[in-house]
Every structure is written in structure tokens, then in C-alpha cells.
Amino acid sequence: MSDPFQHQARSLEAPATRHFGVTPSDGTDLPVRPRVLYCVSAGTAVLRDAEGADLPYELEAGDILPVSAVRVLATGTTALLYGWL
């Protein structure tokens, strides 16, 4: 399939072109920092940011978090998440 936009820079408002399942871990960062996180099933997501701050988010299925998290911690995370790039 051709992509007529392949030679144009993507803005942060552009749609994602890749996605991956997030495996929460207390000791390992995400393999790649997502543009946003998408909540597949409701629960809590404990996210670590680039400065090392950990905060819990209460999420409903379908919520989109515009956070480029470094890590999703296993301790306290009950939500199922996808990362969008």
C-alpha cells in the first residue's frame, strides 16, 4: 500500500502508525517510549515519567493518556494498556 505522506514530518497530533502491548515491570523501562497509552481494560496504571516520578492513574476502557511514559510499573497496575507510536 502506498503512503502519500511518507516523506512528510509527522506532528505530535498525527495518528499513530505503530502499536504494542505494554508489559508492566518494576525493574525494566518500556522498550520504546510511546506517544500515548491506550487503556484496553479498566483499572489503575502506575506510570514513571522521564524525571523518575511515579503516579497512579485510574482509567476506564477507551481512555487515552497523552503521556510518553518511561515505565509502567507492575506494582499497582491493574489496567491493560497498549502503547501507540
N, CA, C and O atoms as a printed pandas DataFrame, in Angstrom:
     atom_number atom_name residue_name chain_id  residue_number  x_coord  y_coord  z_coord
0              1         N          MET        A               1    0.852   -1.163    0.000
1              2        CA          MET        A               1    0.000    0.000    0.000
2              3         C          MET        A               1    0.900    1.229    0.000
3              4         O          MET        A               1    1.881    1.289    0.742
4              5         N          SER        A               2    0.570    2.187   -0.816
5              6        CA          SER        A               2    1.373    3.403   -0.851
6              7         C          SER        A               2    0.967    4.351    0.280
7              8         O          SER        A               2   -0.172    4.340    0.748
8              9         N          ASP        A               3    1.908    5.149    0.694
9             10        CA          ASP        A               3    1.675    6.153    1.736
10            11         C          ASP        A               3    2.041    7.512    1.157
11            12         O          ASP        A               3    3.225    7.834    1.057
12            13         N          PRO        A               4    1.044    8.326    0.769
13            14        CA          PRO        A               4    1.346    9.606    0.152
14            15         C          PRO        A               4    2.011   10.602    1.102
15            16         O          PRO        A               4    2.472   11.655    0.661
16            17         N          PHE        A               5    2.067   10.286    2.394
17            18        CA          PHE        A               5    2.638   11.198    3.375
18            19         C          PHE        A               5    3.995   10.729    3.895
19            20         O          PHE        A               5    4.515   11.303    4.852
20            21         N          GLN        A               6    4.573    9.703    3.288
21            22        CA          GLN        A               6    5.793    9.089    3.819
22            23         C          GLN        A               6    6.985   10.032    3.886
23            24         O          GLN        A               6    7.895    9.804    4.683
24            25         N          HIS        A               7    7.007   11.071    3.082
25            26        CA          HIS        A               7    8.147   11.986    3.073
26            27         C          HIS        A               7    7.880   13.273    3.852
27            28         O          HIS        A               7    8.658   14.225    3.783
28            29         N          GLN        A               8    6.780   13.291    4.586
29            30        CA          GLN        A               8    6.455   14.472    5.386
30            31         C          GLN        A               8    6.680   14.163    6.858
31            32         O          GLN        A               8    6.437   13.048    7.319
32            33         N          ALA        A               9    7.148   15.170    7.585
33            34        CA          ALA        A               9    7.342   15.003    9.030
34            35         C          ALA        A               9    5.983   14.829    9.704
35            36         O          ALA        A               9    4.997   15.471    9.341
36            37         N          ARG        A              10    5.965   13.942   10.695
37            38        CA          ARG        A              10    4.722   13.713   11.445
38            39         C          ARG        A              10    4.685   14.647   12.643
39            40         O          ARG        A              10    5.666   14.767   13.376
40            41         N          SER        A              11    3.564   15.299   12.837
41            42        CA          SER        A              11    3.398   16.157   14.007
42            43         C          SER        A              11    2.945   15.301   15.188
43            44         O          SER        A              11    2.579   14.138   15.018
44            45         N          LEU        A              12    2.972   15.878   16.368
45            46        CA          LEU        A              12    2.505   15.142   17.545
46            47         C          LEU        A              12    1.000   14.910   17.521
47            48         O          LEU        A              12    0.495   14.064   18.259
48            49         N          GLU        A              13    0.289   15.640   16.695
49            50        CA          GLU        A              13   -1.155   15.461   16.568
50            51         C          GLU        A              13   -1.516   14.417   15.515
51            52         O          GLU        A              13   -2.683   14.049   15.377
52            53         N          ALA        A              14   -0.519   13.942   14.773
53            54        CA          ALA        A              14   -0.768   12.945   13.728
54            55         C          ALA        A              14   -1.164   11.607   14.356
55            56         O          ALA        A              14   -0.791   11.327   15.495
56            57         N          PRO        A              15   -1.907   10.792   13.634
57            58        CA          PRO        A              15   -2.290    9.483   14.176
58            59         C          PRO        A              15   -1.073    8.578   14.336
59            60         O          PRO        A              15   -0.061    8.735   13.652
60            61         N          ALA        A              16   -1.197    7.644   15.242
61            62        CA          ALA        A              16   -0.127    6.679   15.464
62            63         C          ALA        A              16    0.021    5.779   14.243
63            64         O          ALA        A              16   -0.945    5.536   13.519
64            65         N          THR        A              17    1.228    5.290   14.023
65            66        CA          THR        A              17    1.466    4.374   12.908
66            67         C          THR        A              17    1.864    2.976   13.389
67            68         O          THR        A              17    1.888    2.033   12.598
68            69         N          ARG        A              18    2.174    2.838   14.680
69            70        CA          ARG        A              18    2.536    1.549   15.268
70            71         C          ARG        A              18    1.918    1.442   16.652
71            72         O          ARG        A              18    1.550    2.444   17.265
72            73         N          HIS        A              19    1.811    0.211   17.132
73            74        CA          HIS        A              19    1.299   -0.022   18.490
74            75         C          HIS        A              19    1.969   -1.261   19.069
75            76         O          HIS        A              19    2.508   -2.090   18.335
76            77         N          PHE        A              20    1.929   -1.377   20.385
77            78        CA          PHE        A              20    2.494   -2.547   21.052
78            79         C          PHE        A              20    1.808   -2.759   22.386
79            80         O          PHE        A              20    1.332   -1.811   23.012
80            81         N          GLY        A              21    1.760   -4.014   22.816
81            82        CA          GLY        A              21    1.228   -4.332   24.130
82            83         C          GLY        A              21    2.231   -3.942   25.201
83            84         O          GLY        A              21    3.434   -4.149   25.040
84            85         N          VAL        A              22    1.739   -3.384   26.283
85            86        CA          VAL        A              22    2.595   -2.943   27.386
86            87         C          VAL        A              22    2.653   -4.043   28.446
87            88         O          VAL        A              22    1.624   -4.525   28.921
88            89         N          THR        A              23    3.863   -4.422   28.802
89            90        CA          THR        A              23    4.066   -5.364   29.893
90            91         C          THR        A              23    4.603   -4.593   31.093
91            92         O          THR        A              23    5.758   -4.169   31.087
92            93         N          PRO        A              24    3.771   -4.406   32.134
93            94        CA          PRO        A              24    4.244   -3.673   33.308
94            95         C          PRO        A              24    5.428   -4.369   33.971
95            96         O          PRO        A              24    5.493   -5.597   34.025
96            97         N          SER        A              25    6.359   -3.564   34.473
97            98        CA          SER        A              25    7.554   -4.092   35.138
98            99         C          SER        A              25    8.059   -3.068   36.146
99           100         O          SER        A              25    8.098   -1.870   35.866
100          101         N          ASP        A              26    8.442   -3.551   37.310
101          102        CA          ASP        A              26    9.022   -2.654   38.309
102          103         C          ASP        A              26   10.505   -2.387   38.041
103          104         O          ASP        A              26   11.065   -1.431   38.577
104          105         N          GLY        A              27   11.147   -3.225   37.214
105          106        CA          GLY        A              27   12.577   -3.086   37.027
106          107         C          GLY        A              27   13.042   -2.777   35.616
107          108         O          GLY        A              27   14.235   -2.572   35.394
108          109         N          THR        A              28   12.121   -2.739   34.654
109          110        CA          THR        A              28   12.517   -2.538   33.267
110          111         C          THR        A              28   11.679   -1.447   32.619
111          112         O          THR        A              28   10.453   -1.438   32.731
112          113         N          ASP        A              29   12.364   -0.520   31.935
113          114        CA          ASP        A              29   11.659    0.520   31.190
114          115         C          ASP        A              29   10.975   -0.088   29.969
115          116         O          ASP        A              29   11.299   -1.198   29.548
116          117         N          LEU        A              30   10.030    0.652   29.413
117          118        CA          LEU        A              30    9.380    0.223   28.176
118          119         C          LEU        A              30   10.432    0.124   27.070
119          120         O          LEU        A              30   11.407    0.876   27.084
120          121         N          PRO        A              31   10.253   -0.785   26.117
121          122        CA          PRO        A              31   11.256   -0.942   25.058
122          123         C          PRO        A              31   11.365    0.295   24.171
123          124         O          PRO        A              31   12.421    0.560   23.595
124          125         N          VAL        A              32   10.299    1.034   24.064
125          126        CA          VAL        A              32   10.272    2.295   23.324
126          127         C          VAL        A              32    9.235    3.186   24.006
127          128         O          VAL        A              32    8.189    2.706   24.442
128          129         N          ARG        A              33    9.525    4.475   24.095
129          130        CA          ARG        A              33    8.580    5.391   24.744
130          131         C          ARG        A              33    7.428    5.692   23.793
131          132         O          ARG        A              33    7.652    6.179   22.684
132          133         N          PRO        A              34    6.209    5.410   24.210
133          134        CA          PRO        A              34    5.058    5.649   23.353
134          135         C          PRO        A              34    4.686    7.124   23.306
135          136         O          PRO        A              34    5.021    7.891   24.209
136          137         N          ARG        A              35    3.989    7.511   22.238
137          138        CA          ARG        A              35    3.420    8.865   22.170
138          139         C          ARG        A              35    2.325    8.992   23.228
139          140         O          ARG        A              35    2.253    9.977   23.963
140          141         N          VAL        A              36    1.479    7.969   23.282
141          142        CA          VAL        A              36    0.369    7.927   24.231
142          143         C          VAL        A              36    0.164    6.483   24.673
143          144         O          VAL        A              36    0.689    5.551   24.064
144          145         N          LEU        A              37   -0.604    6.317   25.736
145          146        CA          LEU        A              37   -1.024    4.996   26.192
146          147         C          LEU        A              37   -2.544    4.897   26.039
147          148         O          LEU        A              37   -3.281    5.831   26.353
148          149         N          TYR        A              38   -2.982    3.750   25.554
149          150        CA          TYR        A              38   -4.412    3.484   25.368
150          151         C          TYR        A              38   -4.824    2.412   26.365
151          152         O          TYR        A              38   -4.155    1.384   26.479
152          153         N          CYS        A              39   -5.921    2.637   27.093
153          154        CA          CYS        A              39   -6.405    1.693   28.096
154          155         C          CYS        A              39   -7.395    0.718   27.452
155          156         O          CYS        A              39   -8.454    1.121   26.972
156          157         N          VAL        A              40   -7.037   -0.558   27.450
157          158        CA          VAL        A              40   -7.877   -1.604   26.875
158          159         C          VAL        A              40   -8.921   -2.066   27.891
159          160         O          VAL        A              40  -10.090   -2.242   27.544
160          161         N          SER        A              41   -8.505   -2.262   29.139
161          162        CA          SER        A              41   -9.444   -2.650   30.191
162          163         C          SER        A              41   -9.206   -1.779   31.420
163          164         O          SER        A              41   -8.072   -1.427   31.744
164          165         N          ALA        A              42  -10.291   -1.442   32.088
165          166        CA          ALA        A              42  -10.266   -0.503   33.208
166          167         C          ALA        A              42   -9.377   -0.988   34.347
167          168         O          ALA        A              42   -9.189   -2.187   34.555
168          169         N          GLY        A              43   -8.841   -0.020   35.072
169          170        CA          GLY        A              43   -8.013   -0.313   36.233
170          171         C          GLY        A              43   -7.089    0.846   36.531
171          172         O          GLY        A              43   -7.321    1.973   36.093
172          173         N          THR        A              44   -6.049    0.560   37.274
173          174        CA          THR        A              44   -5.051    1.559   37.639
174          175         C          THR        A              44   -3.790    1.325   36.821
175          176         O          THR        A              44   -3.387    0.183   36.600
176          177         N          ALA        A              45   -3.169    2.413   36.372
177          178        CA          ALA        A              45   -1.869    2.347   35.709
178          179         C          ALA        A              45   -0.915    3.242   36.483
179          180         O          ALA        A              45   -1.176    4.432   36.659
180          181         N          VAL        A              46    0.186    2.674   36.944
181          182        CA          VAL        A              46    1.204    3.447   37.648
182          183         C          VAL        A              46    2.327    3.719   36.646
183          184         O          VAL        A              46    3.015    2.800   36.201
184          185         N          LEU        A              47    2.499    4.996   36.300
185          186        CA          LEU        A              47    3.437    5.397   35.263
186          187         C          LEU        A              47    4.636    6.135   35.845
187          188         O          LEU        A              47    4.514    6.889   36.811
188          189         N          ARG        A              48    5.792    5.903   35.240
189          190        CA          ARG        A              48    7.011    6.642   35.584
190          191         C          ARG        A              48    7.324    7.585   34.421
191          192         O          ARG        A              48    7.322    7.177   33.260
192          193         N          ASP        A              49    7.594    8.854   34.751
193          194        CA          ASP        A              49    7.936    9.828   33.712
194          195         C          ASP        A              49    9.454    9.942   33.572
195          196         O          ASP        A              49   10.205    9.255   34.264
196          197         N          ALA        A              50    9.891   10.812   32.674
197          198        CA          ALA        A              50   11.316   10.969   32.373
198          199         C          ALA        A              50   12.125   11.469   33.559
199          200         O          ALA        A              50   13.340   11.277   33.594
200          201         N          GLU        A              51   11.477   12.108   34.537
201          202        CA          GLU        A              51   12.172   12.612   35.726
202          203         C          GLU        A              51   12.185   11.597   36.864
203          204         O          GLU        A              51   12.757   11.856   37.922
204          205         N          GLY        A              52   11.551   10.435   36.647
205          206        CA          GLY        A              52   11.532    9.389   37.666
206          207         C          GLY        A              52   10.361    9.453   38.623
207          208         O          GLY        A              52   10.335    8.721   39.612
208          209         N          ALA        A              53    9.394   10.308   38.355
209          210        CA          ALA        A              53    8.216   10.413   39.217
210          211         C          ALA        A              53    7.201    9.332   38.839
211          212         O          ALA        A              53    6.891    9.140   37.663
212          213         N          ASP        A              54    6.693    8.633   39.849
213          214        CA          ASP        A              54    5.681    7.591   39.654
214          215         C          ASP        A              54    4.339    8.105   40.148
215          216         O          ASP        A              54    4.227    8.588   41.275
216          217         N          LEU        A              55    3.314    7.999   39.294
217          218        CA          LEU        A              55    1.973    8.422   39.674
218          219         C          LEU        A              55    0.952    7.412   39.179
219          220         O          LEU        A              55    1.083    6.889   38.073
220          221         N          PRO        A              56   -0.091    7.126   40.010
221          222        CA          PRO        A              56   -1.156    6.224   39.569
222          223         C          PRO        A              56   -2.255    6.993   38.833
223          224         O          PRO        A              56   -2.571    8.132   39.175
224          225         N          TYR        A              57   -2.819    6.356   37.831
225          226        CA          TYR        A              57   -3.956    6.904   37.085
226          227         C          TYR        A              57   -5.076    5.884   37.108
227          228         O          TYR        A              57   -4.863    4.712   36.796
228          229         N          GLU        A              58   -6.266    6.322   37.476
229          230        CA          GLU        A              58   -7.452    5.471   37.426
230          231         C          GLU        A              58   -8.056    5.612   36.040
231          232         O          GLU        A              58   -8.394    6.718   35.618
232          233         N          LEU        A              59   -8.194    4.495   35.326
233          234        CA          LEU        A              59   -8.590    4.541   33.924
234          235         C          LEU        A              59   -9.821    3.694   33.648
235          236         O          LEU        A              59  -10.075    2.692   34.316
236          237         N          GLU        A              60  -10.566    4.118   32.659
237          238        CA          GLU        A              60  -11.678    3.352   32.108
238          239         C          GLU        A              60  -11.246    2.815   30.755
239          240         O          GLU        A              60  -10.368    3.395   30.115
240          241         N          ALA        A              61  -11.836    1.734   30.313
241          242        CA          ALA        A              61  -11.539    1.214   28.984
242          243         C          ALA        A              61  -11.814    2.295   27.949
243          244         O          ALA        A              61  -12.860    2.943   27.984
244          245         N          GLY        A              62  -10.879    2.489   27.033
245          246        CA          GLY        A              62  -11.008    3.507   26.000
246          247         C          GLY        A              62  -10.321    4.812   26.320
247          248         O          GLY        A              62  -10.201    5.676   25.451
248          249         N          ASP        A              63   -9.862    4.978   27.565
249          250        CA          ASP        A              63   -9.139    6.207   27.923
250          251         C          ASP        A              63   -7.800    6.262   27.182
251          252         O          ASP        A              63   -7.153    5.239   26.958
252          253         N          ILE        A              64   -7.408    7.468   26.815
253          254        CA          ILE        A              64   -6.121    7.706   26.175
254          255         C          ILE        A              64   -5.338    8.663   27.056
255          256         O          ILE        A              64   -5.802    9.759   27.368
256          257         N          LEU        A              65   -4.138    8.236   27.457
257          258        CA          LEU        A              65   -3.257    9.074   28.270
258          259         C          LEU        A              65   -2.173    9.665   27.371
259          260         O          LEU        A              65   -1.345    8.922   26.843
260          261         N          PRO        A              66   -2.161   10.979   27.187
261          262        CA          PRO        A              66   -1.136   11.600   26.345
262          263         C          PRO        A              66    0.165   11.792   27.121
263          264         O          PRO        A              66    0.653   12.910   27.284
264          265         N          VAL        A              67    0.715   10.667   27.598
265          266        CA          VAL        A              67    1.932   10.679   28.396
266          267         C          VAL        A              67    2.948    9.752   27.734
267          268         O          VAL        A              67    2.639    8.596   27.446
268          269         N          SER        A              68    4.143   10.248   27.495
269          270        CA          SER        A              68    5.214    9.425   26.937
270          271         C          SER        A              68    5.977    8.793   28.100
271          272         O          SER        A              68    7.096    9.191   28.423
272          273         N          ALA        A              69    5.345    7.803   28.716
273          274        CA          ALA        A              69    5.888    7.178   29.923
274          275         C          ALA        A              69    7.176    6.429   29.634
275          276         O          ALA        A              69    7.360    5.869   28.553
276          277         N          VAL        A              70    8.063    6.430   30.618
277          278        CA          VAL        A              70    9.310    5.672   30.544
278          279         C          VAL        A              70    9.073    4.228   30.983
279          280         O          VAL        A              70    9.662    3.290   30.446
280          281         N          ARG        A              71    8.192    4.077   31.977
281          282        CA          ARG        A              71    7.926    2.754   32.550
282          283         C          ARG        A              71    6.485    2.690   33.021
283          284         O          ARG        A              71    5.918    3.688   33.464
284          285         N          VAL        A              72    5.897    1.503   32.921
285          286        CA          VAL        A              72    4.620    1.202   33.558
286          287         C          VAL        A              72    4.943    0.176   34.633
287          288         O          VAL        A              72    5.352   -0.947   34.335
288          289         N          LEU        A              73    4.757    0.569   35.871
289          290        CA          LEU        A              73    5.142   -0.298   36.982
290          291         C          LEU        A              73    4.150   -1.442   37.171
291          292         O          LEU        A              73    2.943   -1.258   37.010
292          293         N          ALA        A              74    4.666   -2.624   37.513
293          294        CA          ALA        A              74    3.809   -3.775   37.774
294          295         C          ALA        A              74    3.063   -3.599   39.097
295          296         O          ALA        A              74    1.884   -3.934   39.207
296          297         N          THR        A              75    3.774   -3.063   40.106
297          298        CA          THR        A              75    3.152   -2.859   41.411
298          299         C          THR        A              75    2.112   -1.753   41.300
299          300         O          THR        A              75    2.439   -0.600   41.023
300          301         N          GLY        A              76    0.878   -2.115   41.515
301          302        CA          GLY        A              76   -0.218   -1.155   41.487
302          303         C          GLY        A              76   -0.939   -1.060   40.156
303          304         O          GLY        A              76   -2.026   -0.486   40.099
304          305         N          THR        A              77   -0.376   -1.601   39.081
305          306        CA          THR        A              77   -1.032   -1.524   37.775
306          307         C          THR        A              77   -1.951   -2.721   37.589
307          308         O          THR        A              77   -1.531   -3.873   37.695
308          309         N          THR        A              78   -3.214   -2.424   37.308
309          310        CA          THR        A              78   -4.208   -3.467   37.041
310          311         C          THR        A              78   -4.836   -3.299   35.658
311          312         O          THR        A              78   -5.491   -4.218   35.167
312          313         N          ALA        A              79   -4.650   -2.149   35.027
313          314        CA          ALA        A              79   -5.215   -1.880   33.699
314          315         C          ALA        A              79   -4.381   -2.571   32.624
315          316         O          ALA        A              79   -3.177   -2.770   32.790
316          317         N          LEU        A              80   -5.031   -2.931   31.526
317          318        CA          LEU        A              80   -4.332   -3.460   30.355
318          319         C          LEU        A              80   -4.117   -2.301   29.390
319          320         O          LEU        A              80   -5.062   -1.599   29.030
320          321         N          LEU        A              81   -2.875   -2.106   28.977
321          322        CA          LEU        A              81   -2.504   -0.930   28.177
322          323         C          LEU        A              81   -1.838   -1.312   26.863
323          324         O          LEU        A              81   -1.174   -2.344   26.762
324          325         N          TYR        A              82   -2.028   -0.462   25.858
325          326        CA          TYR        A              82   -1.289   -0.516   24.597
326          327         C          TYR        A              82   -0.529    0.788   24.464
327          328         O          TYR        A              82   -1.027    1.838   24.870
328          329         N          GLY        A              83    0.671    0.737   23.900
329          330        CA          GLY        A              83    1.422    1.938   23.570
330          331         C          GLY        A              83    1.225    2.265   22.100
331          332         O          GLY        A              83    1.237    1.368   21.256
332          333         N          TRP        A              84    1.045    3.525   21.791
333          334        CA          TRP        A              84    0.893    3.975   20.407
334          335         C          TRP        A              84    2.096    4.829   20.042
335          336         O          TRP        A              84    2.514    5.687   20.819
336          337         N          LEU        A              85    2.653    4.591   18.853
337          338        CA          LEU        A              85    3.797    5.343   18.356
338          339         C          LEU        A              85    3.396    6.129   17.132
339          340         O          LEU        A              85    4.221    6.837   16.555
